[in-house]
Amino acid sequence: MADFNLEDFINILDNKEVFQYLIDKKIIKEKKFLETYEYEKELHELQIQLTAIQNKVIAENKRVLIIFEGRDAAGKGGAIERLVEFLNPKKLRVVSLPKPTEEELGQWYFQRYFKQLPNAGEIVFFDRSWYNRAVVEPVFDFCTKEQYQLFLKQVNEVEELLINDGVILIKLFLTISKKEQADRLEERKTDVLKQWKIGSLDQQAQEKWDVYSKYIQELFKSTGTKKSPWIEIDTDNKKHARLEAFKIIINQIDNKERDKTEDFVKIHN
């Protein structure tokens, strides 16, 4: 289907002749067009709400840290891109740290992440975080068993200190089925515009699926707490997942109870 923004959708729907012409010429499919319109409409409304929430964060000098974790190709980057699209860039940061330097390898594990914590009035998104040590590193033997166990022992205390100091911490885990992941990874290989997304570890995501699963379950069990739960979002439907991420973040920052009955959301605490 052609690439439309919300204004395009509205203009087309307001003109019945144009709408019918696009259907007749097979430029659009009516059902998919209407579904995409509803998604774009709700997305736009949520982006407005999140902008208002950011204004409150700035006015009240709140500090917000949003951690995005998940399997390869689960859609972390796409979700973050839409979350920050209309936010004030002077009061937000998206942090995606490269592998540690030799100097950082000699530091306390959390040290390089602490340099990226939010200042007053700021929202920071971690596109992967210190939880690399809970999943990716042990899967690929990038850390020792002792380092892994030490991380699990320390991380809850670290996060409790941050929360007690006033940081609003939101932890989102984007999950995906094995088949959907395989399809998306294959698409990245064949689509020239998406090949930059292929990382060296992505190639092994499928063959190490069960190993990943083992560490992910331990992640939820050991690091999901009442104060700092994991909110797991099923991303096989990217659009539903993105909208849910918005709703969760808006409600968490605004300190509201969120509906936990969605069948593609799980709370691990």
Summary of the structure (lengths in Angstrom):
residues: 269
radius of gyration: 20.2
end to end distance: 40.8
largest distance: 67.5
contacts: 766
relative contact order: 0.14
helix: 55%
strand: 13%
